[in-house]
């Protein structure tokens, strides 16, 4: 009895699969716009986190801690 062959390629991730479907359904410009929008969302979240951290820092400094 022989062992079954080992798969040499990795299965695509869920994100890769979504991107493949996206590329089939949307034109290139729409894909670019969607990715740019998502990048903006992530950047806004990062800035919001930085603002919260700065606010906490200033509050701690004002308290004299």
N, C-alpha and C positions, 0 to 999 in steps of 0.2 A: 504494500500500500504506500503510495507516494503522498507527500504532504502537498497541500494546495499551494499554488503560487502566492507569493507575498505581493501585495499591492505596493507599487513603487511611488505612486503619487498621493499626496495628501488630499483629503476631501476639502472642498472650499468652505470657508467660514460662512456664517449666516450673512455677514456684511458683504462678502464677495458675491454671494448669490443675489442679494438685493441689488447690488450695483449692476450685475448682469441683466437682471430683469429691467432695471431702470434704463439701461442702454438700449434695450430692445424697444421700449415704449416711448422714450423721449428723444427729441433731437439733441444735438450736442449743446446748443445754446441753453436749452432748458436744464440740462444736466449741470452745466457750469453755474447757472443762476441758483439752482437748488443747493449745490455744494457751497457756493459763496454765502448764501443765506445761512446755512448751518454753521459755517465758520464764524459768521457774525454772531450767531446765538452763543456759541462757545466762548467767544471773546467777551461778549457782554456778561456772561456768567463769571468769567475770570475777573473782570473789572469790579463786578458787584462783590465778589469775595474779598478782593483787595480793599474795597471801601469799608466793608464790615470790619476787617482786621485793623485798618487805620483808625476807625471810630473807636474800637475797643482799646487800642493803644493810647489814643488821646484821652479817653475816659480814665484809664488807669493812671496816666501821667497827671491828670487834674486832681485825682484823689490822693496823689502823693505816694502811691504804692511802688 
